[in-house]
Amino acid sequence: MKLLSYLSLPVTCLLLGTCLLSPLAGQAVAAERQARLIFTAELPRILETEQGDYAELASIVKTQRQQPIPTFFLFGGDSLGPSTLASFDRGSHIIDILNLLEPDAMGVAKREFSFFEDELSLRSYEASFPVVASNLFDPITGGNLDGLESSVIVQQADVRLGVLAVFSPAAAEQYPLNRVMITSPEEAVREQSVLLRQAGAELIVLLYSANFDFVDSLIQQRVIDVALRKNELFRLTKTELPKTLPANINLSAPGEVAVVDLRWTAGAPETLQLEPSFQQLKAQQPDPTVLKVVKSHSARLEQLLGETIGTTTVELDTNRRLVRSQENALANLVVDAMVWHTGADIALVNAGNIRGEKHYPAGTSLTRRDIAMELPYRNQVVLVQVTGKQLLAALENGLSEFELLRGRFAHLSGMKMQFDPSQPVGKRVISVQINGQPLVPKQQYKLATFDYLAEGGDGYKALVDLPQLNYSNQMNKLIAEVVVDYIKLQKNIAPVLQQRLVNTARSQP
C-alpha cells in the first residue's frame, strides 16, 4: 500500500536519472468523484396500472444507465409478498423480473418473510444479484441465512459502494420465524461498516425499512454516508415524513423512485454532496421486454382466477386505512366463512391479512382473483380452544397499535367488542359479548383463526400453544379457498356492519 501511495505522487526526474518527490506533492488536488443511485421499494404486485411497476421502473433504470456516470440501482425489497401471484409461487416471479432489471443489490425488508425464511433463502439463489440482510443470524449456518449477504461491495466503473440493509426486530412478531434471529440493526450497521471501509468501499449506503432514530446519528458519525428508505405507511397514516438529514432520503408515495447524484472528493467521504430528484413510475413508458415478461407471469393465473363465484349486492371497500381501524363488511364475510367452515363459536382474524385495497360497487361480480387478491397469504384455518381470559388478551393485542394502523387490528365473528383507543395499551377493551352473552374469563370457547395467528404472528402470543380441535370439514384448506366456497354457496352475498367493533372514543387514527 505504501508503494502505491508513493507512486501516485507527482515526481520530478533529474537528468542524472534520479527521481525526487516534487515539492508540490503534498498540495496535489484530489480528484472529484461522482456516482448516481436509483432507489425504490414496495412493489409486491405486477401490472399495477394506477402507479406503474417493474416495466416502468426498467425504463428509468435503462435511461439512467445510458448516462456517462457510474450508476447503481439499489432495490429496497418489501416486494416478495404478499400478492395474488406470490401466494402461488412464493415471490419467484418478482425475482425473475428483477433479474431482467439487474439491480446491483436488493435489501431484505419484512415482507420478504411473507413465506418465511426457507422460501427467502430459495429466492436468494434464484436471484442474479446479491440479496442483503445485515441484521439476521441463523444458528444453523452460524452466520446469515443461507444465500443472503450481510453486506456487499458493488462496483460500477471505478466506483465502489458498500451496501447494508436492516429491518426491525418487530418483524419477528409479524412473521413468526422458525429459527433465524433478528439482531440489533444499529449494532449490525456499525460492525459491517468497519468491514466495508477496510475492504475498500468509498461510500456506504444503508437501505432500511422501519422507524430507526439512529440513522441520522450514523450519518453524522460517518458510519454510513447515505440512507435510503421507502415506506408508504406515512401516507396511509397521514403523518409527515420524519425530518432527517439530506443524506437520509425517505419516499412515501406509491410508485415513487429516487435518483440521487453523489459528488465527493476521492478519499474524503465527509465531502459528500447529494442532489436527489424524484420520478413517478406511472409517468414512464413501460419497457417492452420487461412488460412482456410481466404479462406472461400474469397470464399464468388468468384461466384459474377469472372464474366468477358470486355477486355482492352491497358495496364493499377494503381500503387499508378502513380495514385496520374499524368494522368492515368484507372482513365480516371472511370471519363468518371461518365459523361456517369449522363450526366454531367465534372467529378472529387480523386485518393485515386483508390486502386488496379495492372498492366493489353493489352489483359487482366477484371472481377467484378478487378473493386471492384480498387474501394473498397462504394461511390455513385452525380451530382452537381458548379461555375468555386468553381471548381478552388477544383482543387487547389487536388494539395495541391502533393509532399506527397496524395489521394486528382484529375482525370478529360471534363477538361484539366496545373499545377505547385513547386508553393505555392493555386497557383498551371496554366490553366483549360472545353470541349475546358477556365474555366469561374462565369459560372455554371454540375459536376459528389462522394458523399464522395461532403461532403468535402479529403479536398474538395469547393464542400460542392452545389445544387444537378437529372439525368435520378439516381439509387443510387455505383461507381464500374457504371464502370462495362460502360465496359460491350463497351466490349473492350481502355482508353488512353489525356493531361488532364499536369505538367508544369515536376517533379515527
Beta strands, then each sheet from edge to edge (+ up, - down):
strand 1: 11-13
strand 2: 19-21
strand 3: 32-40
strand 4: 71-75
strand 5: 105-107
strand 6: 131-132
strand 7: 136-137
strand 8: 152-156
strand 9: 159-166
strand 10: 181-182
strand 11: 203-208
strand 12: 226-230
strand 13: 248-251
strand 14: 256-265
strand 15: 268-280
strand 16: 308-312
strand 17: 316-317
strand 18: 346-350
strand 19: 359-360
strand 20: 365-367
strand 21: 381-387
strand 22: 410-413
strand 23: 415-419
strand 24: 429-434
strand 25: 437-438
strand 26: 444-450
strand 27: 468-469
strand 28: 492-493
strand 29: 501-503
sheet 1: 1+ 2-
sheet 2: 6+ 5+ 4+ 3+ 14- 15+
sheet 3: 7+ 10-
sheet 4: 8+ 9- 11- 12- 13-
sheet 5: 20+ 16- 28-
sheet 6: 17+ 19-
sheet 7: 22+ 18- 26- 21+ 27-
sheet 8: 25+ 24- 23+ 29+
end
